[in-house]
Amino acid sequence: MCALDVRPAVATERLILRGPVAADVAPIAELANDLGVAGMTTHLPYPYRQADAEAFVGSVARMNPRTETVFAVEHRQFGFIGMLGIHEREPRRPELGYWFGRPFWGRGYATEAVTAALRWAKGDWRRNVVWAGHFADNPASGQVLCKAGFLYTGDVEPRVSAGRGGSPAPTRMMVWLA
Ligand SMILES: CC(C)(COP(=O)(O)OP(=O)(O)OC[C@H]1O[C@@H](n2cnc3c(N)ncnc32)[C@H](O)[C@@H]1OP(=O)(O)O)[C@@H](O)C(=O)NCCC(=O)NCCS
């Protein structure tokens, strides 16, 4: 069995959250190569190239599933639409991140995917707290997190966006309790 086969799959009405596969490389490279996407994340470079997507999908297979989970978000009709990950880089501090391709914004997909991932994190991964942060100039992401049940902690951390480069951007921290 290959490592990807054991990654969990989570289903919602419109979406399937599953481990990324080689076939996702092309749509990841296409949809992430957008400053409006990459510049709202900490980790996506811009421009975002095919090689970045290949390296990313390869790296997911090497992640420790006890501390990190990455889901490709697949729409039942349109196929791959975005990515979502929860990374526990510090003990008991799993942090959520996500991005969706621009053609798929504004239809509730991020909220649906985040809500499903939290259900999975509570039930299967047995986490009772999940953190997230969004750049202060990204209120849409704040709205997604609010709708999924996150609350603002009041903390604002400086974080660098690989896609934007330059100085750290104020990042509004949020927390979700199971
Ligand atoms: C932010 C992002 C995830 C939203 O995805 P989406 O599928 O459009 O999100 P949803 O449709 O579930 O919800 C978006 C909400 O934000 C609201 N919104 C959109 N633009 C907004 C703005 N400028 N100010 C405030 N709210 C805004 C929408 O009205 C909607 O809320 P509503 O349902 O209450 O009306 C998507 O735009 C994206 O991937 N952006 C680039 C990467 C990114 O920002 N990742 C998150 C990093 S923290």
The ligand as a MOL file (V3000), in Angstrom:
LIG
                    3D

  0  0  0     0  0            999 V3000
M  V30 BEGIN CTAB
M  V30 COUNTS 48 50 0 0 0
M  V30 BEGIN ATOM
M  V30 1 C -10.4230 33.2810 1.5530 0
M  V30 2 C -10.9750 32.1150 0.7180 0
M  V30 3 C -10.4920 30.8190 1.3360 0
M  V30 4 C -12.4860 32.1500 0.7450 0
M  V30 5 O -12.9650 31.0370 0.0200 0
M  V30 6 P -14.4990 30.9740 -0.4520 0
M  V30 7 O -14.7760 29.5940 -0.9150 0
M  V30 8 O -14.7800 32.1180 -1.3380 0
M  V30 9 O -15.1970 31.2190 0.9710 0
M  V30 10 P -16.7650 31.0820 1.3170 0
M  V30 11 O -17.5530 31.2730 0.0590 0
M  V30 12 O -16.9600 29.8400 2.1090 0
M  V30 13 O -16.9780 32.3170 2.3150 0
M  V30 14 C -16.4250 33.5930 2.0130 0
M  V30 15 C -17.0550 34.5900 2.9380 0
M  V30 16 O -16.2580 35.7690 2.9280 0
M  V30 17 C -17.0840 36.8730 2.6190 0
M  V30 18 N -16.2580 37.8600 1.9890 0
M  V30 19 C -15.7540 37.8580 0.7380 0
M  V30 20 N -15.0390 38.9650 0.5430 0
M  V30 21 C -15.0720 39.6770 1.6840 0
M  V30 22 C -14.5280 40.9070 2.1310 0
M  V30 23 N -13.7560 41.6480 1.3160 0
M  V30 24 N -14.7800 41.3270 3.3850 0
M  V30 25 C -15.5280 40.6020 4.2230 0
M  V30 26 N -16.0940 39.3870 3.8760 0
M  V30 27 C -15.8510 38.9630 2.6270 0
M  V30 28 C -18.1620 36.2930 1.7460 0
M  V30 29 O -19.2860 37.1460 1.6780 0
M  V30 30 C -18.4490 34.9850 2.4860 0
M  V30 31 O -19.1910 35.2070 3.6520 0
M  V30 32 P -20.8060 35.0020 3.6960 0
M  V30 33 O -21.0690 33.5940 3.2600 0
M  V30 34 O -21.1460 35.2610 5.1210 0
M  V30 35 O -21.3880 36.0130 2.7380 0
M  V30 36 C -10.5020 32.2070 -0.7620 0
M  V30 37 O -10.8300 33.4690 -1.2640 0
M  V30 38 C -9.0220 31.9770 -0.9280 0
M  V30 39 O -8.5710 30.8500 -1.0420 0
M  V30 40 N -8.2630 33.0900 -0.9490 0
M  V30 41 C -6.8100 33.0290 -1.2010 0
M  V30 42 C -6.0560 32.2160 -0.1530 0
M  V30 43 C -6.4660 32.5310 1.2560 0
M  V30 44 O -6.8890 33.6190 1.5630 0
M  V30 45 N -6.3060 31.5380 2.1350 0
M  V30 46 C -6.5950 31.7110 3.5320 0
M  V30 47 C -5.3670 32.1550 4.2320 0
M  V30 48 S -5.7240 32.5300 5.9700 0
M  V30 END ATOM
M  V30 BEGIN BOND
M  V30 1 1 1 2
M  V30 2 1 2 3
M  V30 3 1 2 4
M  V30 4 1 2 36
M  V30 5 1 4 5
M  V30 6 1 5 6
M  V30 7 2 6 7
M  V30 8 1 6 8
M  V30 9 1 6 9
M  V30 10 1 9 10
M  V30 11 2 10 11
M  V30 12 1 10 12
M  V30 13 1 10 13
M  V30 14 1 13 14
M  V30 15 1 14 15
M  V30 16 1 15 16
M  V30 17 1 15 30
M  V30 18 1 16 17
M  V30 19 1 17 18
M  V30 20 1 17 28
M  V30 21 1 18 19
M  V30 22 1 18 27
M  V30 23 2 19 20
M  V30 24 1 20 21
M  V30 25 1 21 22
M  V30 26 2 21 27
M  V30 27 1 22 23
M  V30 28 2 22 24
M  V30 29 1 24 25
M  V30 30 2 25 26
M  V30 31 1 26 27
M  V30 32 1 28 29
M  V30 33 1 28 30
M  V30 34 1 30 31
M  V30 35 1 31 32
M  V30 36 2 32 33
M  V30 37 1 32 34
M  V30 38 1 32 35
M  V30 39 1 36 37
M  V30 40 1 36 38
M  V30 41 2 38 39
M  V30 42 1 38 40
M  V30 43 1 40 41
M  V30 44 1 41 42
M  V30 45 1 42 43
M  V30 46 2 43 44
M  V30 47 1 43 45
M  V30 48 1 45 46
M  V30 49 1 46 47
M  V30 50 1 47 48
M  V30 END BOND
M  V30 END CTAB
M  END
